[in-house]
């Protein structure tokens, strides 16, 4: 099954990156200042594959899925690492 990870970063080297399982509120403005220059956030969506039957718990901001040892709850950072590692059931969406 496919889900979307929401990524927010800034157009400058080594800027912080924020990820979420739910969309960032569009009315909020986020900035990052480096050496006196203010950068506006740049948002993008990343489509990924997760195990079938996975459910996003928007209140707790975790992905609930069935692992080999039973139910698992993963944060967005954990989901991203599972996708990067091509763990069974996880990957980048075409």
N, C-alpha and C positions, 0 to 999 in steps of 0.2 A: 504494500500500500504506500502511497505517496503522501507526504506532508510538506509544509513549507516552514523553513527556519527563517526568521527575520533578523537581518544583520544591519547594525548601524556602526559606522566608522567615520573617519575624517580624512580629507585628502592631503595628508602630510605623513611622512615616514615616522614609524614607531608610535602612531596615535593609538589610543585605546579602541578596542572593539567590543561592542555589546551585542549579544545574541538573545533571541527570545523565541518561544514556541507560539506566542500570540503577537499580533501586530502591535507596533509601537503607536501610541496615540498620535494622530496626524496633527493635532493642534499644538503639541508641545514642540518647542524649539530647543535644540541641544547644540552647544558650541564647545569648542576646545581652543585654548589659547596657548600659543608657543612663541616665545621671543617677541611678544607684543602683537602678534598677528592672531586674529580671531578666525577660526574655521567653523563653518556650518557643517552639521552632520550630513552624511550621505547614507541613505538607506537602500538596501536591496533585498531581494528574496532569493533564497537558496532552496531548490526542490531536492528532497532526499527520499530515499526508500527506507521504510521501517517495517518490522514484522506485521503481517496481516493481523487484523483485530486490535491493533494498538489504538489507544484513546488518549487524547490530550486533556489533562485536567487543568483547565484554564485558571482556576482559583489557586491551585498550588504550583502552577507553572511547571508541571512534570509530564513526561510521557509514560503512560502505563502500558505495559506489554507483558506477554507471557514468555518467560525464559525457560531453560531446561530444568531449573530448580524451582520453578513456580513464578508467581507474579513479581514483576520488577517495576520500579519507578525510577526514571532517569531524568536528570536535569537537562537543559538544552546543551550545556557544555559536554555532558556525558554522551548525549545523542550525537553531537558533532564528532567526538572522538571515536565513537563506534562506527560512524560513517567513514571517517578518514582511514580507520583500520580495516574497512571492509569486513566487519564482523558478520557472522551469519544472520541474514535477514536485513542487513543495513547496507546502504550504498548511495551513490549519487543517482538522481533520476535523470533519464535521458531527455 
